[in-house]
Amino acid sequence: MRAVFRATFLNFPRSASEPPANRLLYLIFVAGLGLHAGAELVSLSLIVKICEDFEMEESNEHFRHIMLFCFREGMTAAAAHRRICAVYGDSALQERVVRKWFARFKEGKFDVKDEPRSGRPPVVESDEIVSLIRSNPHLTIRQIEAVTGVSYGTIWNRLHHAGYSSKRDIWLPHDLTDKQLETRVDACHSLLRKNSNEPFLKRLITGDEKWILYKNVTQKKSWVSKGTAASAVPKPEIHQKKVMLSCWWDCKGVVYFELLPVGQTINTEVYCRQLDNLKAAVQTKRPQLANRWGVFFQHDNARPHTSLVTRQKLAAFEWDVVPHPPYSPDLSPSDYHLFRSLQHSLDGQNFQSLEDIKNHLLQFFENKDRTFWEKGIFSLPDRWSKVVAQSGQYLI
C-alpha cells in the first residue's frame, strides 16, 4: 500500500511553489479522492505516516487538511477530533477548533488557508517603535499599537529587548527657575570649596521639622484565597491629629529633638527657644564642638529659620551657618536620609498619646548605628558635585 502512494506522489507534477508534502496533501485530501485499495479504505494513520516520512511540518494548515479529509469521509467533528488526537496526542488540537472548521466545510468553504487580516500588516521595525518612544516617552503601548498596528505583546517585547521599561514619573519639590538653578549651583560650588579648604562635615549639625501622625494608615498587599475580597482599610482623615517633630543631628547621632504640643507649629519665638535648648545639648553631648572646634550649622530657608532674630541668635552663638539654597530638600540630610527612614518605621503605626510617639522615636534613634548617621552627613559632597554637574537640577 505504501509503495502505491509513493509511486503516485513521485509521479505527481512538481511545482516550484509547492513543497512535496503539501502536494501530497492536495493529492490525498483536497482532491477528495477517497483513495481505496480494492475495498480497503486507506487509514488515516497510514496517511499521517506517509506525511511524516516526507518530514511534514505539523502546522495549523496541515491539521485543516486532515479535518477536510475526515469531513469528506463522513466523520463527525467529535470523531475527527478523536482520530487526530489518537495520532498526534491529546494536546494537538481542541475539539472546538474541529467543530469550527466542520461548520465552514458544511457551508461549502473548503479553503484551509488563513483569510487575510484587515488593517495595516505588522511589519514595523523596532527602530520605528523606539523612535516613537523617544519623541514622546509618555506613549502607552495601546497608543503605539493604534499607530503601528503591531500587537501589544510584540511592542512590549521589542521595547524590552531595546532596554526600555515603563516607570512612573517622579514628583519634584518645585519647578525651579533659571535663577534658582543658578543659586543651587553657586551654593554647591561654595560648599565644595569650603569643605576642601577646611573639612567641616564632622563638625556639621543639621536639623529640620517633620509632622508625625497619630494614625499612620497605609495600603498593603495581602495574600487571600481566590474569590476572596481584599482587606478593607479606611482612608485616612483629611485633618488628622498630628504633632511636629524638631530634630538636630550630626555624624554621630541625634544631638537634640523635641515634640511640640498638638496643634502648635514653628515660629521665630519657638525656634529661638529650641536653639537655646540645642546649644545646651551640644555643650553636654558634643563638648569638643562647643569648646574647641566650633559648630557648622545647617537648616533650610523656612521663615522662622531666616528671620532677623534667628540670625542674630546664631551669630551670638558664633556658629558658622552653612548656606542652603531654597527649595532644596535633596541637599538636606534630614529630608533625603533621616526622615525617609523614619517614615518607613512610622508606616502602619497607631499612637495613642504623645508619650507613645516619643518612645517610638527614642527606640528608632537608638537602633541606628554609627554608619547610618555618617552616611547621611558624608554623602553631602557627592550630592553637591552632582548638582553642579547637572546644572542645578534636582537629584532623583
C-alpha angles and dihedrals in degrees: 000000000000090000089056092054093045091052091048092050096046091051092049112109109262121228127198090221097054125059116226094254093055092048089052090053091049090049094051105030113019095044086052093215095154088214109221127187101210104308093333117106115223107249122238090230091058092050090050090048091053090050090051090050087060091049094247115189113241093233131155090257090053091056091047091056089052090048090052090051091050091047092054089048087061097249123150120242091252092051092047090051092052093048094049094046090048089062103032102029134262093282095052097092140359120236093231089061091053091049091051093053093044087055089054092049091052088056089055094254104136099160106117097189121103114264115244112265122237122240133038114332113245098247097128116138122232090245090063092052092047091049089054090053092048092051092048116011091186094066113122123223089248090056091049088048091054092051100043104027090228117137122260094246094049092051092049092049094048093049091046092052090047089059099255127136131176116248131174117248116260120236114239122213093234143355096249120217123220089257092052091048089052091049091053092051093047092048093050092047089052093048093048091052092045093050091046093052096039115011105220107165093103087055096046121115115188131184146173144162131259134182115235119200123216090219114039103189117187134175113240135181118244135186113249134167119265111276092022119119120241120256114280117234121184116235116252115259119259094235106039131178108261144156132212121243120207113193135176123187145158139198091294099050142272115348098182139345137172139182117226119223116273111284096014121120136188122283131160094270094050092044094051090050089051091051090055089053090047092052090053090049091051091053090051102039102026105030093159090059092047097045108026120008102035129225128276106203129201129187134146130260100266112144096250088052095052102036119124093249091052093048091050091051093050090048089053089052088054089227117156105236111214113223114249120190116228121262092019112129088147087069095047113090091207092058102040097036122012103036093042091057091042092054091055089057091048096051109112094009120133115196124198099193145011088256090059090055092048092050090050091052093048091052092046093051092045093052093056113093128217094267091060093059093041092052091055094051103033093051090069098090091052090051092048090052092050092051089053091048091049093049092246099312120146120271110242 
